[in-house]
Amino acid sequence: MITDTIYKNFLNGLLAGDRKACSEITKELINSSISIKELYTGLFQAAMYEIGEMWEYDKITPAVEHLATGITEYCMSLAYPLIFGAAHRDKTAIISCLVNEYHQIGARMVADFFELHGWHGYFLGANTPVKSLLDMIKDRKPDIVALSISLYSNIPALIKVIDEIRSDFPEIRIIAGGLGLKNENGIFTGKYTGVSAVKDLDSLERLLDEY
């Protein structure tokens, strides 16, 4: 269970750039048999949202935000023996950030969640060129393509990428998520078939239950 004290200690560790303290907190939670979803949403996601707000309002420098991001990604890797140890089946997903999207933790969490639920998740990372994404889709033939958007201003780019994917792969299932879609309700309604917004890991989990 993630108490307020645990959360505050982790957040303070991120702000101080103390990877050792943050990793020890993470290891203790993993050893306590915390669920991966609670670890990811209650600790990593919550802390990075708060860090992001601090950066947005100039309460911390970009350097501090970048350091906190790196520490969080390292702490996420501590859970990988559990995540990648799950039994896998013949389902594949490609998870990618858009061009000019450099915040990749949310997309990495989604990729890890696919793995946790027995999928093979191919995480392409930040700022992925559209051609590279299309080439990977052609090569891997995924069941789902997941697109991450953290900036509201990138919605036109998201629509363009979806149109390009649809042009080459008209039947493939596409999902999109991230803070850039936080206030966009029904953005895909009536425009596409097989394209939907996924607002959080709970929604992703419900979607994966359909497969």
Secondary structure, DSSP 8 states (H G I E B T S, - for coil): ---HHHHHHHHHHHHHT-HHHHHHHHHHHHHTT--HHHIIIIIIIHHHHHHHHHHHTTSS-HHHHHHHHHHHHHHHHTTHHHHTTS---S-EEEEEE-TT----HHHHHHHHHHHHTT-EEEEEESS--HHHHHHHHHHH--SEEEEE---GGGHHHHHHHHHHHHHH-TT-EEEEESGGGTT--STTTTT-SSEEE--SHHHHHHHHTT-
